[in-house]
Amino acid sequence: MTGPSIHRNLLAWVMGALALGAALLIGGSWWVLANEMDEVFEDNLKQVALAVAHHAGAGSPAGPAQLAQALPRAFEEYGRFEFVTAVWSLEGRLLHSSDPAVHLPFLSRSGISQVMADGQPWHLYTVVLHDRIVQAAQLASERRVLARETASGLVLPTAGLLALIALLLALALRRGLAPLSAAAQDVAALSVEALHPIELRGHPRELHPLVSAVNDLMVRLGSALSVQRHFVADAAHELRTPIAALRLQLQLLERAADAGQRRIALAELGAGIDRAQHMVAQLLQLSRLGPEAPALQPGPVVLGELVREAVARFSARADAAGIDLGAEVAGAPVVQGDAAQLASLLDNLVDNALRHTPQGGRVDVRTDAPQGRPCLEVCDTGHGIPIAERERVFDRFYRGAGQQGVGTGLGLAIVRAVADSHHADVALADAPGGGLCVRVRFPPS
């Protein structure tokens, strides 16, 4: 069962928050503007009433001198009109003005216009009748004052509404993105002890690729940890034997009764130390070839030089063991790879061959490039490896039947790890005349 879509869920919550915020903003703006407009219209009504009263008072028997006493107290508040009215004859003679202190210009055409009177801009509306011309004017500055008052009245309510909308959007985003938090909690619940996969059911489909990738990572991590645990357990088990042998040889050395026995015990102790040192070195090599190992430092590696250097390193040992160790280089094959790792691969192959070749035997190290694929090959005249065991010998610490006291069981595991990191193939075959051939084939140059 798939959980709700993040896209639809987030869209619904955000649109709901925006709709509510828009409704609040429109309602708040309407309330503020309605109050402002009420004040404007009330002021206009007062101005019109005062203008009409002034006009009526000018023609009354009491005369203009008594006008201030006849008007209500509101006249004192609006002693200077925002609106000025004037009546003209068709010839341009001023018949009446609601504020004689304002000298409006005479216009003989109807309509709205902007004029200057007494150095101030006015909005003027003119009506031409059959016997007179009537004008009504308003100061332009009054309109600007009205705009500023309206705008200032909207600042605080708008800021408050915007803060409320931001809060609503934050809540909507938090609610809409809640599935991400749930997925994050599921990932945080994973640990080395609990690498179980996260159930896709209940998570939105937009998170399925991410959750699947995390599950795949957990599987790979679990496999790597399992391999590591087995490797550590096997290493501890394998190291126990040489350490016990070293302790026994040390005891034999301590109990030696004469110089001859001491020499024999010292020789066996030195050989045991060499075996333990060899195993530790191979364990270190394997640790550097794991999944968490640093990336390769590829470069051109001439396989012919690699073969000659390896034969030179093992020649003294081969002579001491009575084994004919030789090199055969065909052409000059070059591969892109890590020179140190490839040298380790070849060293382990030659070391294995020397260990399993009896005195008087032969070990040949070759390199060629058939069909454009560079190859390394090490052949010996030892006992070989039965076909049934040729795949298992690449497992760590595996030693075939009859080989329990020979080697560490790590050499071919190192060879396979280095070959895999260089995308090379490792094949085992019977050598001509008996023995084993190990062939490592690299990708085409």
KEROGU-193888 format. One record per residue (C-alpha): residue number from 1; residue in three letters; z, y, x. Coordinates in Angstrom, 1 decimal. Each point is the difference from the previous one (the first is absolute). Last residue first. Example, Ala and Ser with C-alpha at 12.3 -4.5 7.8 and 13.67 -1.06 7.14 Angstrom:
NODE  num  residuo      zz      yy      xx
NODE    2      SER     7.1    -1.1    13.7
NODE    1      ALA     0.7    -3.4    -1.4
***
This chain:
NODE  num  residuo      zz      yy      xx
NODE  445      SER   -24.0    -2.1    45.0
NODE  444      PRO    -0.1    -2.8    -2.4
NODE  443      PRO     3.4    -1.0    -1.3
NODE  442      PHE     2.2    -2.0     2.4
NODE  441      ARG     0.0    -3.8     0.5
NODE  440      VAL     3.1    -1.7     1.5
NODE  439      ARG    -0.6    -3.6     1.2
NODE  438      VAL     2.7    -2.4     0.8
NODE  437      CYS    -1.3    -3.2     1.7
NODE  436      LEU     2.3    -3.0     0.2
NODE  435      GLY     0.1    -3.2     2.1
NODE  434      GLY    -2.4    -2.9     0.3
NODE  433      GLY    -3.3    -0.4     1.9
NODE  432      PRO    -1.6     2.9    -1.7
NODE  431      ALA     2.7     2.1    -1.6
NODE  430      ASP     1.0    -0.7    -3.5
NODE  429      ALA     0.0     3.0    -2.3
NODE  428      LEU     2.4     2.8    -1.1
NODE  427      ALA    -1.3     3.2    -1.6
NODE  426      VAL     1.4     3.6     0.0
NODE  425      ASP    -1.9     2.7    -1.9
NODE  424      ALA     0.1     3.7     0.9
NODE  423      HIS     0.8     3.0    -2.2
NODE  422      HIS     1.9     1.7     2.9
NODE  421      SER     3.4    -0.1    -1.7
NODE  420      ASP    -0.8    -3.6    -1.1
NODE  419      ALA    -0.7    -1.0     3.6
NODE  418      VAL     3.2     1.5     1.2
NODE  417      ALA     2.0    -1.9    -2.7
NODE  416      ARG    -1.8    -3.3     0.6
NODE  415      VAL     0.6     0.1     3.7
NODE  414      ILE     3.7     0.9    -0.5
NODE  413      ALA     0.4    -3.0    -2.3
NODE  412      LEU    -1.9    -2.1     2.6
NODE  411      GLY     2.6     0.8     2.6
NODE  410      LEU     3.1    -0.2    -2.2
NODE  409      GLY     0.8    -3.8     0.0
NODE  408      THR     2.4     0.5     2.9
NODE  407      GLY    -1.6    -2.1     2.7
NODE  406      VAL     0.4    -3.7     0.7
NODE  405      GLY     3.2    -2.0    -0.9
NODE  404      GLN    -1.0    -0.7    -3.6
NODE  403      GLN    -3.6    -0.9     0.9
NODE  402      GLY    -0.1    -3.7    -1.0
NODE  401      ALA    -0.9     0.9    -3.6
NODE  400      GLY    -1.1     3.5    -0.4
NODE  399      ARG     1.9     3.2     0.7
NODE  398      TYR     0.4     2.7    -2.6
NODE  397      PHE     2.2     2.9     1.0
NODE  396      ARG    -2.2     2.5    -1.9
NODE  395      ASP    -2.9    -1.5    -1.9
NODE  394      PHE    -3.3    -0.1     1.8
NODE  393      VAL     0.5    -3.6     0.8
NODE  392      ARG    -0.1    -0.8    -3.7
NODE  391      GLU    -3.8     0.4    -0.3
NODE  390      ARG    -0.8    -2.4     2.8
NODE  389      GLU     2.5    -2.6    -1.0
NODE  388      ALA    -2.2    -2.4    -2.0
NODE  387      ILE    -2.8     0.3     2.7
NODE  386      PRO     2.3    -1.3     2.7
NODE  385      ILE     0.6     2.4     2.8
NODE  384      GLY    -1.3    -0.5     3.6
NODE  383      HIS     1.5    -2.3     2.6
NODE  382      GLY    -0.9     2.2     2.9
NODE  381      THR    -3.4     0.6     1.6
NODE  380      ASP    -0.1     3.7    -0.8
NODE  379      CYS    -2.3     2.5    -1.6
NODE  378      VAL     0.6     3.7    -0.5
NODE  377      GLU    -2.7     2.0    -1.8
NODE  376      LEU    -0.5     3.8    -0.6
NODE  375      CYS    -2.9     1.1    -2.1
NODE  374      PRO    -2.1     3.1    -0.6
NODE  373      ARG    -2.3    -0.3    -3.0
NODE  372      GLY    -3.6     1.0     0.6
NODE  371      GLN    -1.5    -3.4    -0.9
NODE  370      PRO     2.0    -1.6     2.8
NODE  369      ALA     2.0     2.5     2.0
NODE  368      ASP     1.7    -1.6     3.0
NODE  367      THR     3.5    -0.4     1.5
NODE  366      ARG     1.5    -3.0     1.7
NODE  365      VAL     3.4    -1.3     1.3
NODE  364      ASP    -0.1    -3.5     1.3
NODE  363      VAL     3.1    -2.2     0.5
NODE  362      ARG    -0.2    -3.2     2.0
NODE  361      GLY     2.2    -3.0     0.6
NODE  360      GLY     1.4    -1.4     3.3
NODE  359      GLN     3.5     0.3    -1.3
NODE  358      PRO     0.2    -0.2    -3.8
NODE  357      THR    -1.2     2.7    -2.3
NODE  356      HIS     2.3     1.0    -2.9
NODE  355      ARG     1.9     2.8     1.7
NODE  354      LEU    -3.1     1.3     1.8
NODE  353      ALA    -1.9     0.3    -3.3
NODE  352      ASN     2.9     1.7    -1.8
NODE  351      ASP     0.4     2.6     2.8
NODE  350      VAL    -3.8     0.6     0.0
NODE  349      LEU     0.0     0.6    -3.8
NODE  348      ASN     3.1     2.1     0.2
NODE  347      ASP    -1.4     2.2     2.8
NODE  346      LEU    -3.3     0.4    -2.0
NODE  345      LEU     1.8     1.4    -3.0
NODE  344      SER     2.3     2.2     2.1
NODE  343      ALA    -3.0     1.5     1.8
NODE  342      LEU    -1.6     0.7    -3.5
NODE  341      GLN     3.2     1.7    -1.0
NODE  340      ALA     0.1     2.2     3.1
NODE  339      ALA    -3.7     0.9    -0.2
NODE  338      ASP     0.2     1.1    -3.6
NODE  337      GLY    -3.4    -0.4    -1.6
NODE  336      GLN    -3.7     0.9    -0.1
NODE  335      VAL    -1.8    -3.0     1.6
NODE  334      VAL    -2.3    -0.2     3.1
NODE  333      PRO    -2.0    -3.0     1.1
NODE  332      ALA    -1.4     0.1     3.6
NODE  331      GLY    -2.3    -2.9     0.4
NODE  330      ALA     1.4    -3.5     0.5
NODE  329      VAL     3.4    -0.1     1.7
NODE  328      GLU     1.5    -3.4     1.1
NODE  327      ALA     3.5    -0.1     1.4
NODE  326      GLY     1.9    -2.8     1.7
NODE  325      LEU     3.3    -1.8     0.1
NODE  324      ASP     0.1    -3.4     1.7
NODE  323      ILE     3.5    -1.4    -0.6
NODE  322      GLY     2.3    -1.3     2.8
NODE  321      ALA     3.1     1.5    -1.6
NODE  320      ALA     0.7     2.4     2.9
NODE  319      ASP    -3.7     0.9     0.1
NODE  318      ALA     0.1     0.9    -3.7
NODE  317      ARG     3.1     2.1     0.4
NODE  316      ALA    -1.7     1.9     2.9
NODE  315      SER    -3.2     0.5    -2.1
NODE  314      PHE     1.8     1.3    -3.1
NODE  313      ARG    -0.3     3.8     0.6
NODE  312      ALA    -3.4    -0.3     1.7
NODE  311      VAL    -1.3    -2.1    -3.0
NODE  310      ALA     1.2     2.7    -2.4
NODE  309      GLU    -1.6     2.8     2.1
NODE  308      ARG    -3.3    -1.7     0.1
NODE  307      VAL    -0.1    -0.7    -3.7
NODE  306      LEU     0.9     3.6    -1.0
NODE  305      GLU    -2.6     1.3     2.4
NODE  304      GLY    -2.7    -2.1    -1.7
NODE  303      LEU     1.3     1.1    -3.4
NODE  302      VAL    -0.8     3.6     0.6
NODE  301      VAL     2.3     2.0    -2.4
NODE  300      PRO    -1.3     3.2    -1.6
NODE  299      GLY     2.8     1.8    -1.8
NODE  298      PRO     2.3    -0.5    -2.9
NODE  297      GLN     3.6     1.2     0.0
NODE  296      LEU     1.3    -2.3    -2.8
NODE  295      ALA     2.4     1.4    -2.6
NODE  294      PRO     3.7    -0.4     0.6
NODE  293      ALA     1.7    -3.1    -1.3
NODE  292      GLU     1.4    -0.1    -3.5
NODE  291      PRO    -2.3    -2.9    -1.0
NODE  290      GLY     1.1    -2.0     3.0
NODE  289      LEU    -1.7    -0.2     3.4
NODE  288      ARG     2.7     1.7     2.0
NODE  287      SER     2.6    -2.4    -1.2
NODE  286      LEU    -2.3    -2.9     1.1
NODE  285      GLN    -0.1     1.4     3.5
NODE  284      LEU     3.8     0.4     0.1
NODE  283      LEU     0.4    -3.7    -1.1
NODE  282      GLN    -2.5    -1.0     2.7
NODE  281      ALA     2.1     1.8     2.6
NODE  280      VAL     3.2    -1.6    -1.3
NODE  279      MET    -1.6    -3.4     0.2
NODE  278      HIS    -1.2     0.5     3.6
NODE  277      GLN     3.5     1.2     1.0
NODE  276      ALA     1.5    -3.1    -1.5
NODE  275      ARG    -2.4    -2.2     1.8
NODE  274      ASP     0.5     1.8     3.3
NODE  273      ILE     3.7    -0.2    -0.4
NODE  272      GLY    -0.3    -3.8    -0.6
NODE  271      ALA    -2.1    -0.3     3.1
NODE  270      GLY     2.5     1.9     2.1
NODE  269      LEU     2.8    -2.2    -1.3
NODE  268      GLU    -2.0    -3.1     0.8
NODE  267      ALA    -0.6     1.2     3.6
NODE  266      LEU     3.6     1.0     0.4
NODE  265      ALA     1.2    -3.4    -1.2
NODE  264      ILE    -2.4    -1.8     2.4
NODE  263      ARG     1.2     2.3     2.9
NODE  262      ARG     3.6    -0.5    -1.0
NODE  261      GLN    -0.5    -3.8     0.0
NODE  260      GLY    -1.4     0.2     3.5
NODE  259      ALA     2.8     2.3     1.3
NODE  258      ASP     2.7    -2.4    -1.0
NODE  257      ALA     2.4    -0.8    -2.9
NODE  256      ALA    -1.7     2.0    -2.7
NODE  255      ARG     2.5     0.6    -2.8
NODE  254      GLU    -0.6     3.7    -0.3
NODE  253      LEU    -3.8    -0.5     0.0
NODE  252      LEU     0.3    -2.6    -2.7
NODE  251      GLN     2.0     2.4    -2.1
NODE  250      LEU    -2.7     2.7     0.5
NODE  249      GLN    -2.7    -2.6    -1.0
NODE  248      LEU     2.0    -0.7    -3.2
NODE  247      ARG     0.3     3.7    -0.8
NODE  246      LEU    -3.7     0.5     0.7
NODE  245      ALA    -0.9    -2.9    -2.3
NODE  244      ALA     2.2     1.5    -2.8
NODE  243      ILE    -1.8     3.3     0.4
NODE  242      PRO    -3.4    -1.8     0.0
NODE  241      THR     0.9    -1.8    -3.3
NODE  240      ARG     1.6     2.9    -1.8
NODE  239      LEU    -3.0     2.2     0.6
NODE  238      GLU    -2.1    -2.1    -2.4
NODE  237      HIS     2.5     0.2    -2.8
NODE  236      ALA     0.5     3.8     0.4
NODE  235      ALA    -3.8     0.4     0.1
NODE  234      ASP    -0.5    -2.1    -3.1
NODE  233      ALA     2.6     2.0    -1.9
NODE  232      VAL    -1.5     3.3     1.2
NODE  231      PHE    -3.5    -1.1    -0.9
NODE  230      HIS     1.1    -1.4    -3.4
NODE  229      ARG     1.7     3.3    -0.8
NODE  228      GLN    -3.0     2.0     1.2
NODE  227      VAL    -2.5    -2.1    -2.0
NODE  226      SER     2.2     0.5    -3.1
NODE  225      LEU     0.2     3.7     0.6
NODE  224      ALA    -3.8     0.2     0.4
NODE  223      SER    -0.5    -2.0    -3.2
NODE  222      GLY     2.4     2.2    -1.9
NODE  221      LEU    -1.6     3.1     1.3
NODE  220      ARG    -3.4    -1.2    -1.0
NODE  219      VAL     1.2    -0.9    -3.5
NODE  218      MET     1.9     3.4    -0.2
NODE  217      LEU    -3.2     1.8     1.0
NODE  216      ASP    -1.9    -1.8    -2.7
NODE  215      ASN     2.6     1.0    -2.6
NODE  214      VAL    -0.1     3.6     1.2
NODE  213      ALA    -3.8     0.0    -0.4
NODE  212      SER     0.3    -1.5    -3.5
NODE  211      VAL     2.5     2.7    -1.0
NODE  210      LEU    -2.3     2.7     1.3
NODE  209      PRO    -3.1    -1.5    -1.8
NODE  208      HIS     2.1    -0.5    -3.2
NODE  207      LEU     1.3     3.5    -0.1
NODE  206      GLU    -2.7     1.5    -2.1
NODE  205      ARG     0.4    -3.0    -2.4
NODE  204      PRO     3.4     1.2    -1.0
NODE  203      HIS     2.9    -2.3     1.0
NODE  202      GLY     1.6    -2.3    -2.6
NODE  201      ARG    -1.6    -3.1     1.3
NODE  200      LEU    -1.1     0.3     3.6
NODE  199      GLU     3.1    -1.8     1.1
NODE  198      ILE     1.1     0.9     3.5
NODE  197      PRO    -0.4    -2.9     2.5
NODE  196      HIS     3.2    -1.6     1.5
NODE  195      LEU     0.9     1.2     3.5
NODE  194      ALA     3.7    -0.3    -0.6
NODE  193      GLU     2.0    -0.7     3.2
NODE  192      VAL    -2.1     2.5     2.1
NODE  191      SER     0.4     2.5    -2.8
NODE  190      LEU    -1.7     1.1    -3.2
NODE  189      ALA     2.1     2.1    -2.4
NODE  188      ALA    -1.7     3.2     1.4
NODE  187      VAL    -3.4    -1.3    -1.3
NODE  186      ASP     1.4    -0.5    -3.5
NODE  185      GLN     1.6     3.4     0.1
NODE  184      ALA    -3.3     1.6     1.0
NODE  183      ALA    -1.7    -1.8    -2.9
NODE  182      ALA     2.5     1.5    -2.4
NODE  181      SER    -0.4     3.4     1.5
NODE  180      LEU    -3.7    -0.2    -0.3
NODE  179      PRO     0.4    -1.1    -3.7
NODE  178      ALA     2.1     3.2    -0.6
NODE  177      LEU    -3.0     2.2     0.8
NODE  176      GLY    -0.5     1.1    -3.6
NODE  175      ARG     3.8     0.6    -0.5
NODE  174      ARG     0.3     2.0     3.2
NODE  173      LEU    -3.3     1.9    -0.7
NODE  172      ALA     1.2     0.8    -3.5
NODE  171      LEU     3.4     1.2     1.2
NODE  170      ALA    -1.6     2.2     2.6
NODE  169      LEU    -2.5     1.3    -2.6
NODE  168      LEU     2.8     0.8    -2.4
NODE  167      LEU     1.9     1.8     2.7
NODE  166      ALA    -3.1     2.0     1.0
NODE  165      ILE    -0.5     0.9    -3.7
NODE  164      LEU     3.6     1.2    -0.2
NODE  163      ALA    -0.5     2.1     3.1
NODE  162      LEU    -3.2     1.4    -1.5
NODE  161      LEU     1.8     0.8    -3.2
NODE  160      GLY     2.7     1.9     1.8
NODE  159      ALA    -2.5     2.0     2.0
NODE  158      THR    -1.9     0.8    -3.1
NODE  157      PRO     3.1     1.1    -1.9
NODE  156      LEU     1.0     2.2     3.0
NODE  155      VAL    -3.4     1.6     0.6
NODE  154      LEU    -1.1     0.5    -3.6
NODE  153      GLY     2.1     3.2    -0.7
NODE  152      SER    -1.3     1.5     3.2
NODE  151      ALA    -3.6    -0.6    -1.2
NODE  150      THR     0.7     1.6    -3.4
NODE  149      GLU     1.8     3.0     1.6
NODE  148      ARG    -2.8     0.4     2.5
NODE  147      ALA    -2.7    -0.1    -2.7
NODE  146      LEU     1.9     2.5    -2.2
NODE  145      VAL     0.4     2.4     2.9
NODE  144      ARG    -3.8    -0.4     0.7
NODE  143      ARG    -0.7     0.7    -3.6
NODE  142      GLU     2.2     3.1     0.0
NODE  141      SER    -1.8     1.2     3.2
NODE  140      ALA    -3.2     0.2    -2.0
NODE  139      LEU     1.5     2.6    -2.3
NODE  138      GLN    -1.1    -0.5    -3.6
NODE  137      ALA    -2.4     2.1    -2.1
NODE  136      ALA    -1.0     0.4    -3.7
NODE  135      GLN    -2.8     2.3    -1.0
NODE  134      VAL    -1.3     1.3    -3.4
NODE  133      ILE    -3.2     2.0    -0.4
NODE  132      ARG    -0.6     2.0    -3.1
NODE  131      ASP    -2.2     0.7    -3.1
NODE  130      HIS    -2.3    -3.1    -0.2
NODE  129      LEU     2.3    -2.1     2.2
NODE  128      VAL    -0.3    -0.8     3.7
NODE  127      VAL     2.7    -2.5     1.2
NODE  126      THR     1.1     0.2     3.7
NODE  125      TYR     2.1    -2.5     1.9
NODE  124      LEU     1.4     1.2     3.4
NODE  123      HIS     1.7    -1.9     2.8
NODE  122      TRP     1.6     2.5     2.2
NODE  121      PRO     0.1     0.7     3.7
NODE  120      GLN     2.3     2.7     1.3
NODE  119      GLY    -0.8     3.4     1.6
NODE  118      ASP     0.7     2.1    -3.1
NODE  117      ALA    -2.5    -2.2    -2.0
NODE  116      MET    -2.4    -2.3     1.7
NODE  115      VAL    -2.2    -2.2    -2.2
NODE  114      GLN    -0.7    -3.7    -0.7
NODE  113      SER    -2.1    -0.8    -3.0
NODE  112      ILE     0.0    -1.9    -3.2
NODE  111      GLY    -2.4     0.9    -2.8
NODE  110      SER    -1.4     2.8    -2.1
NODE  109      ARG    -2.0     2.9     1.5
NODE  108      SER     0.9     3.7    -0.1
NODE  107      LEU     2.6     0.1     2.7
NODE  106      PHE     2.5     2.8     0.5
NODE  105      PRO     2.3    -0.5     3.0
NODE  104      LEU     3.7    -0.7    -0.7
NODE  103      HIS     2.4     2.7     1.1
NODE  102      VAL     3.5    -1.5    -0.2
NODE  101      ALA     2.7     2.6    -0.5
NODE  100      PRO    -1.1     0.5    -3.5
NODE   99      ASP     1.4    -3.5    -0.9
NODE   98      SER    -0.9    -1.2    -3.5
NODE   97      SER    -3.1     2.2     0.2
NODE   96      HIS    -1.7     1.8    -3.0
NODE   95      LEU    -3.1     2.1    -0.8
NODE   94      LEU    -1.4     0.3     3.5
NODE   93      ARG    -3.4     1.7    -0.3
NODE   92      GLY    -2.9    -2.0     1.3
NODE   91      GLU    -2.8     1.0    -2.4
NODE   90      LEU     0.5    -3.2    -2.1
NODE   89      SER     3.6     1.0    -0.4
NODE   88      TRP     2.5    -1.9     2.0
NODE   87      VAL     3.1    -2.1    -0.8
NODE   86      ALA     2.2    -1.3     2.7
NODE   85      THR     2.3    -2.9     0.4
NODE   84      VAL     2.2    -0.8     3.1
NODE   83      PHE     1.6    -3.4     0.5
NODE   82      GLU     2.7    -0.5     2.6
NODE   81      PHE     1.8     2.8    -1.6
NODE   80      ARG     2.5     2.2     1.8
NODE   79      GLY     3.1     0.5    -2.1
NODE   78      TYR     0.1    -3.7    -0.5
NODE   77      GLU     3.8    -0.5     0.2
NODE   76      GLU     0.7     3.4    -1.5
NODE   75      PHE    -2.5    -0.9    -2.8
NODE   74      ALA     1.9    -3.2    -0.7
NODE   73      ARG     2.9     2.3    -1.3
NODE   72      PRO    -1.9     0.4    -3.2
NODE   71      LEU    -2.4     2.9    -0.5
NODE   70      ALA     1.0     3.1    -2.1
NODE   69      GLN     2.0     1.5     2.8
NODE   68      ALA    -2.8    -0.3     2.6
NODE   67      LEU    -2.5     1.4    -2.5
NODE   66      GLN     1.9     3.2    -0.9
NODE   65      ALA    -2.0     2.1     2.5
NODE   64      PRO    -3.2    -1.6    -1.1
NODE   63      GLY     0.1     1.6    -3.4
NODE   62      ALA     2.5    -0.4    -2.9
NODE   61      PRO    -2.8     0.5    -2.5
NODE   60      SER    -1.7    -3.2     1.2
NODE   59      GLY    -3.3    -0.2     1.8
NODE   58      ALA     1.4    -0.7     3.4
NODE   57      GLY     2.5    -2.4    -1.5
NODE   56      ALA    -2.7    -2.3    -1.3
NODE   55      HIS    -1.7    -0.2     3.4
NODE   54      HIS     3.3    -0.5     1.7
NODE   53      ALA     1.0    -2.7    -2.5
NODE   52      VAL    -3.4    -1.7     0.5
NODE   51      ALA     0.5     0.0     3.8
NODE   50      LEU     3.6    -1.2    -0.4
NODE   49      ALA    -1.1    -2.9    -2.2
NODE   48      VAL    -2.9    -0.9     2.3
NODE   47      GLN     2.4     0.0     3.0
NODE   46      LYS     2.6    -2.0    -1.8
NODE   45      LEU    -2.6    -2.5    -1.1
NODE   44      ASN    -1.3    -0.2     3.5
NODE   43      ASP     3.5    -0.7     1.4
NODE   42      GLU     0.5    -2.7    -2.6
NODE   41      PHE    -3.4    -1.5     1.1
NODE   40      VAL     1.0     0.1     3.6
NODE   39      GLU     3.4    -1.5    -0.6
NODE   38      ASP    -1.4    -2.7    -2.1
NODE   37      MET    -2.6    -0.7     2.6
NODE   36      GLU     2.6    -0.5     2.6
NODE   35      ASN     2.0    -2.4    -2.2
NODE   34      ALA    -3.2    -1.9    -0.9
NODE   33      LEU    -1.0    -0.1     3.7
NODE   32      VAL     3.3    -1.5     1.0
NODE   31      TRP     0.0    -2.6    -2.8
NODE   30      TRP    -3.7    -0.9     0.5
NODE   29      SER     0.6    -0.4     3.8
NODE   28      GLY     2.9    -2.3    -0.7
NODE   27      GLY    -2.0    -2.1    -2.4
NODE   26      ILE    -3.0    -0.2     2.2
NODE   25      LEU     2.1    -0.9     3.0
NODE   24      LEU     2.1    -2.6    -2.0
NODE   23      ALA    -3.2    -1.6    -1.4
NODE   22      ALA    -1.6     0.0     3.5
NODE   21      GLY     3.1    -1.6     1.5
NODE   20      LEU     0.1    -2.7    -2.7
NODE   19      ALA    -3.7    -0.7     0.5
NODE   18      LEU     0.4     0.0     3.8
NODE   17      ALA     2.9    -2.4    -0.2
NODE   16      GLY    -1.9    -2.3    -2.3
NODE   15      MET    -3.1     0.2     2.2
NODE   14      VAL     2.1    -0.9     3.0
NODE   13      TRP     1.7    -2.9    -1.8
NODE   12      ALA    -3.2    -1.4    -1.5
NODE   11      LEU    -2.0     0.4     3.3
NODE   10      LEU     2.8    -1.8     2.0
NODE    9      ASN     0.1    -2.9    -2.4
NODE    8      ARG    -3.8    -0.3    -0.3
NODE    7      HIS    -0.5     0.1     3.8
NODE    6      ILE     3.1    -2.1     0.8
NODE    5      SER    -1.4    -2.7    -2.4
NODE    4      PRO     2.8    -2.0    -1.8
NODE    3      GLY     1.0    -3.3     1.5
NODE    2      THR    -2.4    -3.0     0.2
NODE    1      MET     1.1    -3.3    -1.4
***
